[in-house]
Amino acid sequence: MVSTTRSILQWDYSEEIQHISNTDLFRFVRFAQERESVGLSMIGDILGWFNLGAGCDCEHWDNGKDFYYRLAKEVGDVFVQNPCVEFRDLLAVLDKVPDPPPGCEPPTNPAEFYHYGDEEEAFSCPLLPMSIRNNLKDVARELVRLNYGMVARAWGIEGG
């Protein structure tokens, strides 16, 4: 019922799991642990300061490392607790972390101007709100892809 590695001692799942074979229960627990491990690694890769800072020419980027460290930790916690995490769930994480330090001067056009365009300069500073949302969108997309891919593989569906 809950594909998470949280302890099952807190809830009584005896009725739900009494008819599950040991092999199937093991496969399910292994599935949940692999999903969590791979997902947390993805989050670390996408929100890691080494990746975000690689293309950043900002002089103030060193001040943003702590923000992204905390953001990655909170996103990871939400991912572990919610197997079906979506973009809106990740946006709610922004309320749990301190505001990022000031970044570059924001672009003059509204965010919707850059949404479908190829204007990379608007996202060049990882501390701008548009960049933070964009990075969270990337995380959500990859986590959904991970979930579908692992379920497809578990069911033997090719090209999941």
KEKE-406962 format. One record per residue (C-alpha): residue number from 1; x, y, z; residue in one letter. Coordinates in steps of 0.2 Angstrom, whole numbers. Example, Ala and Ser with C-alpha at 12.3 -4.5 7.8 and 13.67 -1.06 7.14 Angstrom:
<node resi="1" u="62" v="-22" w="39" resn="A"/>
<node resi="2" u="68" v="-5" w="36" resn="S"/>
//
This chain:
<node resi="1" u="0" v="0" w="0" resn="M"/>
<node resi="2" u="14" v="12" w="3" resn="V"/>
<node resi="3" u="30" v="10" w="-7" resn="S"/>
<node resi="4" u="42" v="18" w="5" resn="T"/>
<node resi="5" u="56" v="13" w="16" resn="T"/>
<node resi="6" u="48" v="20" w="31" resn="R"/>
<node resi="7" u="45" v="8" w="45" resn="S"/>
<node resi="8" u="30" v="-3" w="44" resn="I"/>
<node resi="9" u="30" v="-4" w="63" resn="L"/>
<node resi="10" u="21" v="12" w="65" resn="Q"/>
<node resi="11" u="5" v="6" w="56" resn="W"/>
<node resi="12" u="-3" v="-11" w="56" resn="D"/>
<node resi="13" u="-2" v="-18" w="39" resn="Y"/>
<node resi="14" u="-5" v="-36" w="44" resn="S"/>
<node resi="15" u="-21" v="-38" w="35" resn="E"/>
<node resi="16" u="-14" v="-31" w="19" resn="E"/>
<node resi="17" u="2" v="-41" w="19" resn="I"/>
<node resi="18" u="-4" v="-58" w="26" resn="Q"/>
<node resi="19" u="-7" v="-65" w="9" resn="H"/>
<node resi="20" u="9" v="-59" w="1" resn="I"/>
<node resi="21" u="22" v="-72" w="-2" resn="S"/>
<node resi="22" u="39" v="-69" w="6" resn="N"/>
<node resi="23" u="47" v="-68" w="-12" resn="T"/>
<node resi="24" u="35" v="-55" w="-17" resn="D"/>
<node resi="25" u="37" v="-45" w="-1" resn="L"/>
<node resi="26" u="56" v="-46" w="-4" resn="F"/>
<node resi="27" u="54" v="-40" w="-22" resn="R"/>
<node resi="28" u="43" v="-26" w="-16" resn="F"/>
<node resi="29" u="54" v="-20" w="-2" resn="V"/>
<node resi="30" u="69" v="-21" w="-14" resn="R"/>
<node resi="31" u="60" v="-11" w="-27" resn="F"/>
<node resi="32" u="56" v="3" w="-14" resn="A"/>
<node resi="33" u="74" v="3" w="-8" resn="Q"/>
<node resi="34" u="81" v="4" w="-26" resn="E"/>
<node resi="35" u="69" v="18" w="-31" resn="R"/>
<node resi="36" u="73" v="28" w="-16" resn="E"/>
<node resi="37" u="92" v="26" w="-18" resn="S"/>
<node resi="38" u="92" v="30" w="-37" resn="V"/>
<node resi="39" u="80" v="45" w="-34" resn="G"/>
<node resi="40" u="90" v="52" w="-20" resn="L"/>
<node resi="41" u="105" v="51" w="-31" resn="S"/>
<node resi="42" u="96" v="59" w="-45" resn="M"/>
<node resi="43" u="91" v="74" w="-34" resn="I"/>
<node resi="44" u="109" v="76" w="-28" resn="G"/>
<node resi="45" u="115" v="76" w="-46" resn="D"/>
<node resi="46" u="102" v="89" w="-52" resn="I"/>
<node resi="47" u="102" v="100" w="-37" resn="L"/>
<node resi="48" u="121" v="98" w="-33" resn="G"/>
<node resi="49" u="131" v="114" w="-32" resn="W"/>
<node resi="50" u="144" v="105" w="-43" resn="F"/>
<node resi="51" u="132" v="103" w="-57" resn="N"/>
<node resi="52" u="122" v="120" w="-55" resn="L"/>
<node resi="53" u="138" v="130" w="-52" resn="G"/>
<node resi="54" u="147" v="122" w="-67" resn="A"/>
<node resi="55" u="139" v="134" w="-80" resn="G"/>
<node resi="56" u="137" v="149" w="-68" resn="C"/>
<node resi="57" u="148" v="164" w="-70" resn="D"/>
<node resi="58" u="141" v="173" w="-55" resn="C"/>
<node resi="59" u="153" v="179" w="-42" resn="E"/>
<node resi="60" u="140" v="176" w="-28" resn="H"/>
<node resi="61" u="137" v="158" w="-32" resn="W"/>
<node resi="62" u="148" v="152" w="-18" resn="D"/>
<node resi="63" u="134" v="159" w="-6" resn="N"/>
<node resi="64" u="121" v="149" w="-14" resn="G"/>
<node resi="65" u="129" v="132" w="-11" resn="K"/>
<node resi="66" u="121" v="131" w="7" resn="D"/>
<node resi="67" u="103" v="135" w="-1" resn="F"/>
<node resi="68" u="104" v="121" w="-13" resn="Y"/>
<node resi="69" u="111" v="109" w="-1" resn="Y"/>
<node resi="70" u="96" v="112" w="10" resn="R"/>
<node resi="71" u="84" v="112" w="-4" resn="L"/>
<node resi="72" u="91" v="95" w="-10" resn="A"/>
<node resi="73" u="89" v="88" w="7" resn="K"/>
<node resi="74" u="71" v="94" w="9" resn="E"/>
<node resi="75" u="67" v="88" w="-9" resn="V"/>
<node resi="76" u="74" v="71" w="-4" resn="G"/>
<node resi="77" u="64" v="70" w="12" resn="D"/>
<node resi="78" u="48" v="73" w="2" resn="V"/>
<node resi="79" u="52" v="61" w="-11" resn="F"/>
<node resi="80" u="55" v="47" w="2" resn="V"/>
<node resi="81" u="38" v="50" w="10" resn="Q"/>
<node resi="82" u="28" v="52" w="-6" resn="N"/>
<node resi="83" u="31" v="39" w="-19" resn="P"/>
<node resi="84" u="21" v="49" w="-32" resn="C"/>
<node resi="85" u="29" v="66" w="-29" resn="V"/>
<node resi="86" u="25" v="79" w="-42" resn="E"/>
<node resi="87" u="31" v="97" w="-46" resn="F"/>
<node resi="88" u="18" v="105" w="-35" resn="R"/>
<node resi="89" u="24" v="95" w="-20" resn="D"/>
<node resi="90" u="42" v="101" w="-24" resn="L"/>
<node resi="91" u="37" v="119" w="-25" resn="L"/>
<node resi="92" u="29" v="117" w="-7" resn="A"/>
<node resi="93" u="47" v="113" w="-1" resn="V"/>
<node resi="94" u="52" v="131" w="-5" resn="L"/>
<node resi="95" u="42" v="136" w="11" resn="D"/>
<node resi="96" u="53" v="124" w="21" resn="K"/>
<node resi="97" u="70" v="131" w="17" resn="V"/>
<node resi="98" u="77" v="149" w="20" resn="P"/>
<node resi="99" u="76" v="160" w="5" resn="D"/>
<node resi="100" u="91" v="160" w="-6" resn="P"/>
<node resi="101" u="104" v="173" w="-5" resn="P"/>
<node resi="102" u="103" v="187" w="-18" resn="P"/>
<node resi="103" u="108" v="182" w="-36" resn="G"/>
<node resi="104" u="111" v="191" w="-52" resn="C"/>
<node resi="105" u="99" v="205" w="-57" resn="E"/>
<node resi="106" u="83" v="197" w="-63" resn="P"/>
<node resi="107" u="79" v="199" w="-81" resn="P"/>
<node resi="108" u="67" v="213" w="-86" resn="T"/>
<node resi="109" u="54" v="202" w="-95" resn="N"/>
<node resi="110" u="42" v="192" w="-85" resn="P"/>
<node resi="111" u="45" v="173" w="-83" resn="A"/>
<node resi="112" u="31" v="168" w="-96" resn="E"/>
<node resi="113" u="42" v="177" w="-109" resn="F"/>
<node resi="114" u="56" v="164" w="-106" resn="Y"/>
<node resi="115" u="45" v="149" w="-103" resn="H"/>
<node resi="116" u="45" v="143" w="-121" resn="Y"/>
<node resi="117" u="60" v="152" w="-128" resn="G"/>
<node resi="118" u="78" v="148" w="-129" resn="D"/>
<node resi="119" u="84" v="162" w="-119" resn="E"/>
<node resi="120" u="97" v="154" w="-108" resn="E"/>
<node resi="121" u="103" v="170" w="-100" resn="E"/>
<node resi="122" u="87" v="171" w="-90" resn="A"/>
<node resi="123" u="92" v="155" w="-81" resn="F"/>
<node resi="124" u="111" v="158" w="-80" resn="S"/>
<node resi="125" u="110" v="162" w="-62" resn="C"/>
<node resi="126" u="104" v="147" w="-51" resn="P"/>
<node resi="127" u="99" v="159" w="-37" resn="L"/>
<node resi="128" u="85" v="167" w="-47" resn="L"/>
<node resi="129" u="67" v="162" w="-44" resn="P"/>
<node resi="130" u="65" v="156" w="-62" resn="M"/>
<node resi="131" u="80" v="145" w="-61" resn="S"/>
<node resi="132" u="75" v="137" w="-44" resn="I"/>
<node resi="133" u="58" v="133" w="-51" resn="R"/>
<node resi="134" u="66" v="126" w="-67" resn="N"/>
<node resi="135" u="78" v="115" w="-57" resn="N"/>
<node resi="136" u="63" v="109" w="-47" resn="L"/>
<node resi="137" u="54" v="105" w="-63" resn="K"/>
<node resi="138" u="69" v="95" w="-69" resn="D"/>
<node resi="139" u="69" v="85" w="-53" resn="V"/>
<node resi="140" u="51" v="82" w="-54" resn="A"/>
<node resi="141" u="52" v="76" w="-72" resn="R"/>
<node resi="142" u="66" v="64" w="-69" resn="E"/>
<node resi="143" u="58" v="57" w="-53" resn="L"/>
<node resi="144" u="42" v="53" w="-63" resn="V"/>
<node resi="145" u="53" v="45" w="-77" resn="R"/>
<node resi="146" u="61" v="35" w="-64" resn="L"/>
<node resi="147" u="45" v="29" w="-56" resn="N"/>
<node resi="148" u="37" v="24" w="-73" resn="Y"/>
<node resi="149" u="54" v="16" w="-79" resn="G"/>
<node resi="150" u="55" v="5" w="-63" resn="M"/>
<node resi="151" u="37" v="0" w="-64" resn="V"/>
<node resi="152" u="38" v="-4" w="-82" resn="A"/>
<node resi="153" u="54" v="-15" w="-79" resn="R"/>
<node resi="154" u="46" v="-23" w="-64" resn="A"/>
<node resi="155" u="31" v="-28" w="-75" resn="W"/>
<node resi="156" u="42" v="-33" w="-89" resn="G"/>
<node resi="157" u="36" v="-19" w="-101" resn="I"/>
<node resi="158" u="49" v="-14" w="-113" resn="E"/>
<node resi="159" u="53" v="4" w="-116" resn="G"/>
<node resi="160" u="45" v="10" w="-100" resn="G"/>
//
